[in-house]
């Protein structure tokens, strides 16, 4: 888990949720003060297929524009 760790400039604050594929954390960009979410793969899913799926999820998510969807 990444709790209380820092990935400059991101400070991991708390776990938001855990699923079958990853962990989502509430975090803060310490340079801007902006609250952000950070999603990581579960440790046992670091094989090439899982990484590719994770990257595709990010690419797809970043293409969605709607007032009820967060920016990725």
N, C-alpha and C positions, 0 to 999 in steps of 0.2 A: 504494500500500500504506500501511497505517496503522502499521506497526511503529515502536515507540518514540514514538508520539504519545499524547496524553492527551485524552480526551473526559470532562471532569470529571464524576464522580470516577473514571472508568475509565481505567486505564493499559494500553495494548496491549503485550503481551509478546512473542508469537511467532505465526507462522502455523501453524494446525493442519491446514488443508486448503483446496484450491481445487477447485471443480467448474465445471460449465457455466453455473451461475447466480450463484455468489457465492464469497466468501472467508470462511473462519471463522478467527477469531483467539482465542488464549488471552489473557485479560486479567485484571486485578485491580481490584476495587473498593477504592480506596485509603482510603475511609472505614471500611469494615468488614473489610478484609483477605480478603474472599471471592474465590475464583477463579471467573471467569465466562467464558463464550464470547460472542463478538460476531460476528455474521454481517453482511456487507455485500454489496450488489449489485456485480457487475463493472461497471466504469465505462461500458462501451458498452451496458449494459442499463438505462439510466435513463429509458426511454420510459414513458409512462403505463400501458401494458399490463403491462410487467415490474414496475413498482412495485406495481400492484394485485395481481399474482400473489404478490409478495414479502409484502405485507401479509396476504393470505389464508393464506399458509403460516404466518406467525406466529400468526394467530388460530386456525388449526386445531391447530397445535402446542401452543398454550396450553390447549387443551381436553382434551388427553390426560393421564390420570392413571394411572400404573403405576409400580411399584417400580424398573423398569429404564429409565425415561425421565426425563430431567432436566426441571426446572421451567423453563418459558418465561415 
